[in-house]
Amino acid sequence: EPKEVAEADNGYVTDARIADAAKKMISDARAKDNVRIIALSGYRDYEYQKELFDNKVERLQQEKGYSVSKAREEAATVVAVPGTSEHQLGLALDLVDARHVKLNESQENTAAYKWLYKHCAEYGFIVRYPNGKTDITGIIYEPWHFRYVGVEAATYIMENNLTLEEYLLDHYTP
């Protein structure tokens, strides 16, 4: 859990250390290019993450007839297992186009996503779960999920079309 949180956008908070970068990124998108980005999620505590995960497991059991273990396995590709979510760190935001607030792949076709993809690294953020990289991240493609890693790392990751996992392996494995 973050030591201190601060509002980043739309009533959602993040780790206080990244809130200003998030605010500036969202503000610059509007001021410079008239792109309206809003947050739909920020910091989540363990209890809230557990509720989201358990609800997904229950829906998969009811809607698809999955066993508990199969539902948990499938749910983990869509909703982070409690204790593993970047939202719990306070370093992730779900950011969408203000005119298209759906958390699905259609987000990639919005002005907000296109702007964020091009500029997020300038503010220290990355597209955390990029398209075509599910086999590496273990998480579905999420064009709305942005993670703060700092400007230097973000620039390298985005310029080289890497995941955070690939970056860490290249830069921090002995």
N, C-alpha and C positions, 0 to 999 in steps of 0.2 A: 504494500500500500504506500502511496506517496505520503511524505511527511506533511506536505501542505498542498492544498488544491486551490485553484483560482478559476474563475469563469473564463472559458475560451470563446463560446458562442452559444446563442439560443438557450441560455440557462444551463448548459452543460459545462462541467468542470473537467480539468485535467490536472496533472502534476503542475504545480505553480511555476516550475522552471520552464515549461513549454507554452504556457498560456499566451504570452505576448507574441510568440512566433506564430501561433495559430491565428490569433486575432489579426495580426498584420497580413498574413497570407489571405485571409478571407476579405479583409478590407481592401487590399491591393487589387484583388480580382475584380471587385466592384468598381473601384475608383479608376483603375487603368483600362479595364476592358469591358465594363458593364456586365460582368458575370456574377450572378447572385448565388453564392454558396452558403449553405447552412449546415450546422451540425445536427445530427439526429441521435448521437450517443457520444459519451465521453467516458470519464471514470466510472467504473462500476465496482461496488464492494463485493466480497465473496458471496454473501447471501443472495444478492441480486443475480449474480452470474449463475449460482446454483439453481435459482428459480427458472432462469431462461433455459438452462440445460435440461433440467428435469421436465419442463413443459415440452421441449422438443422430443425428448425420449417418449413421453406419454402420447404425444400426437402420432409419432411413428408407430407405436404399438397399436393405437386405435385405428389409424387410417390405413396402415399397410400390413397389420397383423404380425409385426416383428416381435421376436422374443425380446426380453429385457436386454440381453447381451448384444443382440444384433441392433436393437434400437440405440443403445449407448454408443456402439461403434459407428453407426451411421450419423448420429447426432453430433459426434465429435468432429466430423468433417465440415459441419455447418455452424455449430455453436461451440465455443471453446469450453473444455472441461474446466469446472471450477478450480481455481488455483493456477491455471495456465493462461488465462486471458490477458492480452496486452492492455485491455481496458482496465483490468485490475491494477496494473502498474501505473495507470494514469498517463500513458504515453501514446495512446491511440484515440483517434476520433473517427466516427463514421460521418463522412462529408458528402453531401448530395447537392444537386441543382435545386434551387428553391422552387422551381417550376415543375420538378419531377422528383418526388420524394420517396420513390420506391427503392428498397434495398434488394435489387436484383441486377442481372447483367445488363439490362437496358440502360443502366446508369452510364455505361461507357460511351453511349451515343449523345450525351448531354454536353452542353457548353462548359458546365462546371468540371466534369471529369477531364475533358480535353485540356482545359486551362490548368487544372491541378496536375495532370500528368506532365505537362510541359514545364510547370513552374514550382512544383512542390519541393524539389530539392533545394531551391534557393532559400527556403525557409527551414530546411532541416528535416523534411518529411519524405517518405517513400510510399509508393503503392505497395502495401505489405503482402498482399496475396495476388500477384499478377497472373494474367491469363496464360495458360499453358504450363504453369509451374506447380500444379496441385501435387504431382508426384514428389516434389521436393519439400513443399511446405506442409502437406497433409491436410490442407484446408482448401475449400473450393475457391474459385476465382471470385474476388470481392472488390469490384472497382470503386467501392465507397470507403474502404478501410485504409486509413492513412496512419502511419506510425512515425513518430519522431525518433531520429537517430543522430541528428546533428548535420550541419551543412556539408562538411567534408565527406562523411560516410554516405549521406544521401546523394550527393553529386556523383560519386563513384558508382553507387548501386544503380541509379537511374540511367546514367550514361552507358553502363555496361549491361543493362537489362538483366540484373541479378536479383535474386531473393536475398533476404537478410541471412538466411542459412548459408547460401553460397558465399556471400561476403565474409561471414565469420569464419568459414572454412579456409578461405584464401588468406585471411589476414590475422587470424588468432588461433590457428591450430599449430601446436609445436611440431 
